[in-house]
C-alpha cells in the first residue's frame, strides 16, 4: 500500500489543495515558504510517526481566518493481507478497486484549545481507526537540520534505541536474547566486584569505610555494583551506532554522521517480506550536511531502491542538484498554496520531452524549480545580458528571485512545457521564453566584405550566404508570429521575440548600440578574453568605436545599415557572441555614458526584452 494523495483544506498555506504521490520516490521542491514542510507536517499529524514524535495542533495551522481545517489521506494498491487489516474501513472506487481513506478534522475552540477527530472510510461513517490498524499507518520521519551525532549517542530514549525498539526482532521484551546476554554480563560484573574479584576493594571501601558509618544502626546499608538494568529498553539505550573504520570514527564529520543516521532511520522501512502496512519515509531537507556527490549518490539510491524494497518516500529539498538528478516525473513543485505533480499525466510534456530533460536538465537549469519567475533563453548572450538590462530598469532579477535558464539551443518548448498543465490550471510561476524572429533585414543581404585570412583571402563575400526571403508580406508575418505564440505560450508561459533578426541585431538598432559596438571592437582584439587591455588602451578603443558610428551617421547610413555593420563581425564568426555579451554586460553595469530606465523603456528595439522582464517581475511584490 502507498499514500496516493493528500487533500488539505484550510491547513496553513493551503486553502484547498490535492497532492498526488507516486508509489516510490516523491521530491517536494519549491521556494521558501511554498508549503513543503506543511505537506510533511500534515502527514505526520494525521498518521503519526513510528518514533511517536510529539505533534499538536497550533493556531498557526489554520489557513487565513478559518477556525477549522481538514486533512485527508487515501491509500491504494493494498495487498490482500493489508485489506484484511483495514477491512471495516475500506471503500471502493469507480473501477471496483478498494482503497483506504483517513480524514482528520480540527476545530479551534473559544478557550484557545483545539479539538480534532480522525475518521476512516470515504463517507466517514466507519468511525475511528484504532489499535493495530492505526499502528500500521505510522510513518518514519527525519526532521530537518538533524543533529545526527547527538541522535546516535547512547542515552535515555536515544533515537537509535527508539528505532531498534520499533523493529520486529525486539518486540519480545522479556525473553529476548539480549536480555540473557546482559544477565550473563551482569553476573560477571558482580563477580568482579565480589569478595573473590579484583574489584572487591572498591566495594569493601564503600561498605566498610563509608556506608557502615553513614547508615543508621536499625537500617544498615550495603552496596552492590552491577549493570544498571537488564530490561531490553535499557539495554538498547546503551547501544551506539558508529563506523567500523576506526580512522574515520575518530573524527566523523557531520556528513558521515548524517548518512549513518539516515541508514538507521531507513532500517524501519526494511520490514520483513510478509509485513503488511504502510512503509513511508518522510525526510525534510535530505541534503543537510551532505556535499554534492553524497547528495547525488543518496538520491540515486532512494530512487532506485524504493521500488525494489517496496517503500515510499516523500522528501523535501532546496537542492537543485537533487532536483536535477531524479526523473521530473517524481517531482512535486510547491508554489503559492498549491502543489503540482510533474508526472506525465499532469503536464503537457511529451514522453520524448521527459527523456530529453532527463539527459540535459542539469543542476544549473534545475534552479527553475525554486524560482519566483523563470526566463528561458536560447543562448549565452541572453543569459549574460538579461540581468544587466534588468538592473538598468531597476528590476534586479536576483532580488525578484527570477532564474534564467539557458537551454543553449532551440529547446525552449521542452522546458516551457514543464510549467504547462493538461488541465490548463495556472502554477503561479511566470515563465518568459525569449526567442529570435530570424527575419534578416535587406541591409544584411546587401552587405559585402572581403575575407582577411584563409585560402580564399581577398575574396568578396556576402554577409548572408543562403537565399533568404526578405519581402515577407504582412499576412505571412502575422501567421508566423501566430505560430510562434501558439507553439510556446500556454498557462503561465508567454513568449517574447525580436521584431526583426536576433538579439544582437536588436541591440545594434537600439539605444545600446554604442555599448555593443565597443564590446565588439574589444572582443575582436581580445578574442576569448585572453588579452586584457590596459585602461588607456580601452579608452582609445572606445573613442575610436564611437567615432566610427558618428562617421557612418554623417555618411547618411540608415539605422538598419549601421546595425548590420555592428553585427557583421559576429555573423562572420570573427567575434564570439558570448565574449561580446560578457564585455557588454560589464559596460552596461558601469553604464557610462548614462542610459536611463526610461530610455530603455522607450526604445522599440528593446521592447520585447522589457516586456519579458516586466512579466516575470511585475506579479511579485518586493
VEXGU-550875 format. One line per 4 residues: their letters; for each residue x, z, y of C-alpha. Coordinates in steps of 0.02 Angstrom, whole numbers, always signed. Layout:
BEGIN
A) X,Z,Y | ...
This chain:
BEGIN
XXXX) +0,+0,+0 | +55,-29,+179 | -7,+2,+356 | -92,-162,+401
XXXX) -150,-121,+576 | -162,+18,+704 | -303,+21,+832 | -281,+126,+989
XXXX) -418,+162,+1113 | -381,+261,+1272 | -218,+326,+1199 | -80,+341,+1330
XXXX) -38,+169,+1400 | -160,+82,+1282 | -341,+63,+1336 | -392,-46,+1188
XXXX) -260,-123,+1076 | -249,-178,+895 | -74,-192,+823 | -43,-284,+661
XXXX) +103,-245,+547 | +191,-335,+405 | +223,-250,+236 | +413,-246,+262
XXXX) +510,-231,+424 | +425,-219,+594 | +530,-211,+752 | +449,-147,+913
XXXX) +535,-225,+1064 | +498,-220,+1249 | +549,-146,+1416 | +549,+41,+1452
XXXX) +377,+123,+1455 | +299,-26,+1367 | +218,+84,+1233 | +342,+79,+1088
XXXX) +354,+268,+1073 | +165,+285,+1095 | +137,+175,+942 | +253,+280,+835
XXXX) +182,+444,+901 | +5,+384,+864 | +51,+351,+682 | +135,+522,+669
XXXX) -17,+607,+745 | -144,+533,+626 | -40,+529,+465 | +83,+673,+485
XXXX) +263,+671,+429 | +343,+720,+264 | +453,+843,+358 | +299,+917,+444
XXXX) +365,+882,+619 | +271,+982,+748 | +145,+872,+840 | -1,+916,+950
XXXX) -118,+830,+1071 | -66,+839,+1254 | -157,+799,+1416 | -40,+650,+1438
XXXX) -108,+572,+1277 | -269,+518,+1365 | -271,+348,+1449 | -306,+348,+1635
XXXX) -452,+467,+1670 | -528,+464,+1496 | -566,+629,+1408 | -570,+551,+1234
XXXX) -458,+439,+1130 | -458,+370,+955 | -326,+310,+832 | -372,+208,+679
XXXX) -261,+152,+535 | -302,+27,+399 | -203,+13,+236 | -206,-141,+125
XXXX) -144,-200,-45 | -171,-34,-132 | -118,-30,-314 | -246,+22,-444
XXXX) -164,+194,-452 | -171,+211,-263 | -351,+151,-260 | -394,+287,-386
XXXX) -317,+420,-273 | -416,+363,-120 | -570,+303,-216 | -702,+401,-122
XXXX) -639,+338,+47 | -611,+153,+7 | -701,+11,+96 | -714,-174,+57
XXXX) -678,-323,+170 | -775,-487,+175 | -672,-556,+30 | -707,-407,-81
XXXX) -534,-330,-65 | -528,-142,-45 | -438,-57,+96 | -422,+119,+165
XXXX) -464,+162,+345 | -421,+327,+430 | -485,+371,+605 | -434,+511,+723
XXXX) -549,+554,+868 | -491,+676,+1001 | -579,+755,+1149 | -516,+856,+1297
XXXX) -611,+1019,+1317 | -655,+1107,+1479 | -540,+1255,+1442 | -387,+1142,+1438
XXXX) -381,+1134,+1249 | -413,+986,+1136 | -517,+957,+982 | -496,+820,+855
XXXX) -563,+763,+688 | -491,+644,+559 | -613,+539,+458 | -590,+419,+313
XXXX) -690,+263,+274 | -743,+112,+376 | -904,+196,+435 | -826,+370,+445
XXXX) -964,+439,+333 | -846,+481,+190 | -784,+637,+277 | -611,+709,+298
XXXX) -467,+660,+187 | -381,+812,+113 | -270,+881,-24 | -155,+766,-123
XXXX) -231,+611,-43 | -182,+674,+129 | -5,+711,+70 | +12,+535,+1
XXXX) -6,+464,+178 | +133,+562,+263 | +275,+459,+339 | +462,+477,+355
XXXX) +514,+495,+537 | +682,+483,+627 | +674,+540,+807 | +773,+456,+947
XXXX) +939,+523,+1009 | +955,+621,+849 | +1099,+744,+829 | +1147,+690,+654
XXXX) +1289,+814,+635 | +1177,+961,+680 | +1037,+900,+566 | +1154,+886,+417
XXXX) +1237,+1056,+441 | +1190,+1191,+311 | +1073,+1317,+392 | +899,+1390,+380
XXXX) +770,+1249,+375 | +906,+1118,+391 | +843,+939,+394 | +940,+895,+237
XXXX) +859,+1040,+143 | +687,+980,+201 | +723,+805,+138 | +780,+869,-31
XXXX) +634,+991,-42 | +514,+844,-24 | +597,+743,-162 | +517,+734,-334
XXXX) +655,+819,-433 | +644,+977,-326 | +458,+1009,-346 | +480,+1137,-486
XXXX) +534,+1284,-379 | +552,+1418,-514 | +630,+1329,-662 | +746,+1208,-576
XXXX) +922,+1184,-649 | +998,+1227,-479 | +918,+1399,-491 | +1004,+1428,-659
XXXX) +1169,+1364,-589 | +1155,+1483,-442 | +1110,+1630,-556 | +1269,+1599,-654
XXXX) +1369,+1586,-492 | +1288,+1746,-431 | +1340,+1837,-588 | +1519,+1776,-565
XXXX) +1520,+1832,-384 | +1451,+2003,-430 | +1581,+2020,-566 | +1720,+1978,-443
XXXX) +1669,+2123,-331 | +1632,+2244,-476 | +1746,+2380,-542 | +1839,+2255,-652
XXXX) +1857,+2115,-523 | +1992,+2079,-395 | +1869,+2109,-254 | +1821,+2282,-312
XXXX) +1925,+2359,-171 | +1805,+2285,-42 | +1651,+2359,-121 | +1742,+2525,-152
XXXX) +1791,+2543,+31 | +1614,+2505,+89 | +1536,+2627,-36 | +1663,+2769,-42
XXXX) +1738,+2770,+131 | +1587,+2724,+235 | +1413,+2722,+156 | +1442,+2885,+63
XXXX) +1475,+2968,+232 | +1345,+2868,+332 | +1194,+2893,+220 | +1088,+3049,+207
XXXX) +1102,+3165,+58 | +925,+3133,-2 | +944,+2943,+21 | +1118,+2890,-36
XXXX) +1160,+2705,-9 | +1265,+2596,-125 | +1312,+2416,-83 | +1310,+2262,-193
XXXX) +1393,+2096,-149 | +1314,+1936,-216 | +1246,+1768,-159 | +1106,+1792,-33
XXXX) +962,+1713,-132 | +928,+1625,-294 | +771,+1539,-231 | +777,+1349,-231
XXXX) +737,+1334,-46 | +882,+1449,-1 | +997,+1351,-118 | +952,+1186,-36
XXXX) +986,+1259,+136 | +1165,+1293,+82 | +1198,+1111,+38 | +1294,+998,+155
XXXX) +1296,+807,+157 | +1466,+738,+203 | +1582,+591,+173 | +1687,+585,+15
XXXX) +1832,+503,+107 | +1922,+655,+173 | +2021,+558,+304 | +1855,+509,+384
XXXX) +1773,+677,+356 | +1899,+766,+465 | +1839,+680,+623 | +1674,+599,+579
XXXX) +1605,+512,+734 | +1426,+501,+798 | +1402,+328,+723 | +1457,+376,+547
XXXX) +1354,+536,+553 | +1204,+436,+610 | +1220,+314,+465 | +1237,+461,+346
XXXX) +1081,+541,+420 | +980,+379,+407 | +1033,+363,+224 | +972,+540,+193
XXXX) +805,+508,+277 | +777,+347,+180 | +801,+449,+22 | +618,+498,+44
XXXX) +569,+315,+26 | +666,+290,-135 | +521,+351,-239 | +503,+331,-425
XXXX) +434,+161,-476 | +274,+246,-533 | +247,+330,-363 | +77,+298,-286
XXXX) +57,+321,-99 | +119,+261,+69 | +305,+231,+90 | +327,+208,+277
XXXX) +478,+246,+386 | +462,+268,+575 | +629,+252,+663 | +650,+267,+851
XXXX) +799,+184,+935 | +884,+142,+772 | +1037,+82,+867 | +1080,+258,+931
XXXX) +1269,+288,+922 | +1300,+127,+823 | +1417,-11,+878 | +1352,-191,+867
XXXX) +1425,-230,+695 | +1346,-74,+620 | +1180,-115,+703 | +1182,-289,+626
XXXX) +1230,-225,+455 | +1095,-91,+457 | +953,-204,+515 | +1006,-336,+389
XXXX) +993,-207,+251 | +823,-145,+308 | +753,-321,+325 | +818,-373,+155
XXXX) +788,-215,+55 | +622,-152,+124 | +531,-283,+22 | +639,-255,-132
XXXX) +625,-66,-125 | +440,-78,-83 | +438,+20,+81 | +378,-22,+255
XXXX) +473,+16,+414 | +417,+19,+595 | +568,+28,+710 | +581,+36,+899
XXXX) +733,-34,+987 | +810,-76,+1155 | +946,-180,+1073 | +945,-368,+1099
XXXX) +1074,-376,+959 | +946,-312,+834 | +808,-419,+908 | +915,-574,+884
XXXX) +959,-534,+704 | +791,-518,+620 | +661,-653,+598 | +550,-672,+752
XXXX) +400,-653,+636 | +448,-470,+613 | +448,-435,+800 | +307,-348,+894
XXXX) +326,-369,+1082 | +255,-225,+1185 | +202,-258,+1364 | +79,-181,+1486
XXXX) -28,-83,+1364 | -32,-221,+1235 | +68,-260,+1078 | +92,-440,+1022
XXXX) +146,-486,+847 | +258,-639,+846 | +206,-686,+670 | +163,-870,+647
XXXX) -21,-825,+632 | -23,-771,+814 | +98,-882,+913 | +98,-1069,+947
XXXX) +270,-1084,+867 | +279,-1214,+729 | +364,-1173,+562 | +511,-1280,+618
XXXX) +523,-1179,+780 | +546,-1018,+681 | +688,-1097,+583 | +769,-1163,+742
XXXX) +757,-995,+829 | +824,-905,+676 | +983,-1010,+693 | +1003,-1017,+882
XXXX) +919,-865,+961 | +1073,-758,+988 | +1095,-587,+1068 | +1112,-662,+1243
XXXX) +948,-756,+1230 | +859,-609,+1145 | +857,-515,+1309 | +695,-611,+1342
XXXX) +607,-484,+1228 | +646,-344,+1351 | +613,-433,+1516 | +480,-415,+1650
XXXX) +490,-603,+1675 | +585,-747,+1598 | +662,-906,+1668 | +707,-1035,+1535
XXXX) +835,-1165,+1591 | +920,-1312,+1508 | +1099,-1291,+1564 | +1241,-1186,+1634
XXXX) +1213,-1245,+1813 | +1036,-1173,+1824 | +1094,-1017,+1733 | +1231,-986,+1861
XXXX) +1139,-1039,+2019 | +964,-965,+2000 | +1022,-784,+2030 | +1115,-836,+2188
XXXX) +967,-934,+2258 | +851,-789,+2215 | +967,-671,+2309 | +958,-783,+2463
XXXX) +769,-771,+2451 | +782,-580,+2444 | +720,-576,+2265 | +861,-517,+2154
XXXX) +818,-566,+1976 | +912,-415,+1911 | +810,-297,+2019 | +648,-375,+1961
XXXX) +701,-366,+1778 | +697,-554,+1755 | +802,-632,+1618 | +872,-808,+1625
XXXX) +881,-891,+1455 | +997,-1041,+1447 | +945,-1146,+1298 | +1088,-1270,+1331
XXXX) +979,-1416,+1278 | +804,-1483,+1293 | +738,-1345,+1177 | +627,-1271,+1313
XXXX) +473,-1299,+1209 | +534,-1196,+1061 | +573,-1045,+1170 | +420,-1058,+1282
XXXX) +303,-1055,+1132 | +362,-879,+1092 | +251,-824,+1237 | +101,-934,+1196
XXXX) -37,-860,+1089 | -152,-951,+970 | -300,-854,+1039 | -248,-904,+1217
XXXX) -227,-721,+1268 | -101,-678,+1404 | +51,-571,+1368 | +81,-522,+1549
XXXX) +260,-589,+1549 | +276,-733,+1673 | +385,-870,+1598 | +453,-1011,+1706
XXXX) +525,-1165,+1621 | +638,-1265,+1737 | +674,-1444,+1689 | +731,-1609,+1765
XXXX) +614,-1753,+1803 | +754,-1878,+1768 | +697,-2014,+1886 | +857,-2082,+1966
XXXX) +841,-2149,+2143 | +876,-2332,+2188 | +1033,-2275,+2277 | +1105,-2219,+2110
XXXX) +1086,-2394,+2038 | +1165,-2471,+2193 | +1314,-2352,+2192 | +1477,-2426,+2126
XXXX) +1650,-2351,+2106 | +1823,-2402,+2044 | +1900,-2321,+1890 | +2054,-2221,+1939
XXXX) +2130,-2200,+1766 | +2123,-2259,+1585 | +2144,-2432,+1509 | +2009,-2502,+1624
XXXX) +2091,-2432,+1782 | +2040,-2529,+1937 | +1880,-2593,+1858 | +1722,-2578,+1960
XXXX) +1579,-2484,+1877 | +1400,-2437,+1918 | +1356,-2252,+1928 | +1216,-2280,+1803
XXXX) +1262,-2400,+1663 | +1094,-2400,+1572 | +948,-2502,+1632 | +828,-2390,+1723
XXXX) +653,-2421,+1787 | +662,-2366,+1967 | +499,-2438,+2029 | +379,-2315,+1945
XXXX) +206,-2330,+2019 | +107,-2178,+2072 | -9,-2182,+1921 | +135,-2191,+1796
XXXX) +224,-2050,+1886 | +66,-1942,+1886 | +44,-1974,+1699 | +224,-1924,+1664
XXXX) +202,-1765,+1766 | +41,-1726,+1673 | +131,-1748,+1506 | +272,-1631,+1560
XXXX) +148,-1500,+1617 | +45,-1507,+1458 | +199,-1507,+1348 | +270,-1344,+1412
XXXX) +131,-1248,+1501 | +6,-1129,+1424 | -38,-946,+1438 | +94,-857,+1542
XXXX) +210,-1008,+1533 | +222,-1127,+1680 | +339,-1275,+1703 | +432,-1318,+1864
XXXX) +526,-1482,+1880 | +630,-1579,+2004 | +548,-1702,+2122 | +675,-1835,+2076
XXXX) +826,-1835,+1962 | +919,-1675,+1917 | +956,-1503,+1988 | +1122,-1560,+2060
XXXX) +1043,-1710,+2147 | +906,-1600,+2221 | +1039,-1481,+2287 | +1131,-1629,+2362
XXXX) +970,-1678,+2453 | +938,-1502,+2513 | +1000,-1386,+2649 | +1130,-1328,+2523
XXXX) +1216,-1498,+2512 | +1364,-1439,+2617 | +1395,-1295,+2496 | +1377,-1414,+2348
XXXX) +1499,-1542,+2420 | +1627,-1404,+2450 | +1605,-1347,+2269 | +1626,-1525,+2203
XXXX) +1786,-1552,+2303 | +1851,-1384,+2245 | +1809,-1423,+2064 | +1895,-1594,+2073
XXXX) +2056,-1506,+2121 | +2048,-1352,+2010 | +1967,-1435,+1857 | +1922,-1289,+1742
XXXX) +1971,-1161,+1874 | +2149,-1164,+1805 | +2215,-1194,+1981 | +2173,-1055,+2102
XXXX) +2184,-1120,+2281 | +2254,-1017,+2423 | +2133,-962,+2558 | +2208,-1078,+2690
XXXX) +2202,-1224,+2569 | +2019,-1188,+2536 | +1980,-1183,+2722 | +2063,-1352,+2743
XXXX) +1972,-1422,+2592 | +1804,-1360,+2652 | +1834,-1427,+2828 | +1875,-1599,+2757
XXXX) +1720,-1590,+2648 | +1607,-1552,+2796 | +1689,-1691,+2899 | +1658,-1815,+2759
XXXX) +1471,-1780,+2761 | +1471,-1798,+2951 | +1558,-1968,+2936 | +1426,-2028,+2814
XXXX) +1289,-1973,+2932 | +1373,-2061,+3080 | +1386,-2218,+2974 | +1197,-2213,+2955
XXXX) +1191,-2173,+2770 | +1023,-2113,+2712 | +993,-1937,+2648 | +973,-2006,+2471
XXXX) +1134,-2109,+2480 | +1234,-1958,+2538 | +1159,-1855,+2397 | +1213,-1987,+2270
XXXX) +1390,-1987,+2342 | +1400,-1797,+2324 | +1328,-1800,+2148 | +1429,-1950,+2085
XXXX) +1586,-1855,+2026 | +1477,-1751,+1909 | +1388,-1903,+1840 | +1558,-1985,+1810
XXXX) +1617,-1826,+1721 | +1759,-1806,+1847 | +1695,-1635,+1895 | +1616,-1515,+1771
XXXX) +1438,-1467,+1815 | +1471,-1290,+1751 | +1628,-1270,+1856 | +1541,-1340,+2010
XXXX) +1396,-1219,+1982 | +1515,-1073,+1961 | +1604,-1113,+2126 | +1439,-1149,+2213
XXXX) +1366,-981,+2160 | +1515,-893,+2241 | +1492,-994,+2401 | +1307,-953,+2406
XXXX) +1342,-768,+2379 | +1461,-775,+2528 | +1329,-876,+2625 | +1443,-939,+2762
XXXX) +1384,-1035,+2862 | +1223,-936,+2859 | +1071,-1002,+2765 | +910,-902,+2787
XXXX) +775,-871,+2659 | +650,-967,+2768 | +766,-1118,+2774 | +768,-1122,+2585
XXXX) +578,-1100,+2575 | +550,-1243,+2697 | +664,-1362,+2601 | +559,-1485,+2499
XXXX) +700,-1518,+2375 | +713,-1335,+2330 | +526,-1306,+2321 | +519,-1309,+2130
XXXX) +655,-1176,+2116 | +571,-1067,+2249 | +404,-1081,+2159 | +484,-1035,+1992
XXXX) +570,-882,+2067 | +409,-829,+2156 | +310,-847,+1995 | +421,-731,+1892
XXXX) +437,-602,+2031 | +276,-601,+2133 | +174,-524,+1992 | +283,-371,+1995
XX) +291,-226,+2116 | +460,-157,+2166
